[in-house]
Amino acid sequence: MIKYPLASSTWDEKEIEAINGVIAKDMYTMGEGVKQFEDDFAKFVNSKYAVMVNSGSSANLIAVAAMFYTKNPKLKRGDEVIVPAVSWSTTYYPLYQYGLKLKFVDVDLHTLNFDLEQLKLAVSDNTKMILAVNLLGNPNNFDAIKEIIGSRDIILMEDNCESMGAEFKGKQTGTFGLVGTYSTFFSHHMATMEGGLIVTDDEEMYHVMVCLRAHGWTRHLPKENKISNKSDNWFEESFRFLLPGYNVRPVEMSGVIGVEQLKKLPSFLNQRRKNAELFVSLFKDHKDFYIQKDIDNSSWFGFSFIIKPESNLNRLDIVKKLEENHIDCRPIVTGDFTKNEVLKYFDCEIFGEMKNAQYLDKKGFFVGNHQIDLTEEIKHLYKVLS
């Protein structure tokens, strides 16, 4: 009996050894292991700075918050931020929590990222930021987005939590804007128990995010920094609070696991892409389904299906059949997020029709991709869906 789960463990004895090393030191709070992972990850994505936090959701929160606390604030309450109608909830929540106005734009039915024509129409003189989400491993067309922004003073932020290792024209996703966020949750490209990262090339943003991550205090800032006149008196600097921060620090075990996982990430990505080659070869011309169109070099978080309008298939029947054949599946992220009751709390605008988001909400689903060879599982999936 073939089982096709949504995700599988990326760990082996190396991660266990790393955890045991932390236990041997008997010091579990954020320390040298976290700093090493940050340095290694920044180098991997070719970014100047990386900040590790306890989740991808916290990464989005800290990235958005930091834009309010630079010396010349990059955002203020009431500013308009354009977001895609399909993403995870914590793409949107920090924007609401900081009093920003969300403008929802439809997605493309094939790439699952921004409908670029709708995005072009949605940008206005009030737009202060575009939050691009690279969905299910697929990079956005950043040439098109930058052309839409043009010479206007619009911030670009990336939620790259589902797309670690994806590339657009040889450049890592998550590094095209002011900040980019990543997740290292269990089902993602690599896993650190719980965890997330933010990368930036902006030194002031980096210092603000370091401060916000742990209580808003100065303790973890370098002596020379962009946001405080830090003294040499360690005692006074221990409890000196500069910004209204949080406690979203990762534990040291997550940091040392990240160091080991990152060594394996290139092979993980390579195998995911090999799995995707087989998947695409089997399903690209399927009479009943659209599959996600890779913009450039996806890291293939999972494999999506959208039932074609001319098909007679019913999603409930498909889900039942997949379950009977031990194949895990889920909706395509949240589906159309604008359907959710939580929007009553938001200051938001739904720009135009969400026709594609609404369609995939009713007709879409996805199955997992893994860092291991899924040849038998994907063939089994093809047989079941045929």
Summary of the structure (lengths in Angstrom):
residues: 386
radius of gyration: 21.3
end to end distance: 18.1
largest distance: 72.0
contacts: 1339
relative contact order: 0.19
helix: 39%
strand: 18%
